[in-house]
């Protein structure tokens, strides 16, 4: 049976050696490359992000990292990065995150990820929207 659970921040240092490679692989698909694994670790330790893991027989299958954003009209839980193996076996457990987010006052879920996640997202009631990103540079930088 697959276990899917939130990880208390005091346990993150003990799991980080296993978690970090997954985080790094997933961050390649985050729009704008806004985080490093060190940024994620720091946010998890400060409790401004949350770590969720999927495991079976004490073998790590995958993880997701969430962050709650307060917006003027909604509190949003964002799946910042999700990565792992055999995702089709544990993706249904994302409902655990959704239930937790709702209990925290969230009314909207968002998920950043590669286009390959679209089928999984649709199966769980997510609607596809577009995020366009552009790296900003000073007008004084040499663009040649």
Buried (B, 14 or more C-beta within 10 A) or exposed (E): EBEBEEBEBEEBEEBBEEBBEBBBEBBEBBEEEEBEBEBBBEBBBEEEBBBBBBBBEEEBBBBBBBBBEEEEEEBBBBBBBBBBEEBEBBBEBBEBBBEBBEEEEBEEBBBBBEEEBEEBBEEEEBEEEEEEEEEEEEEEEEEE
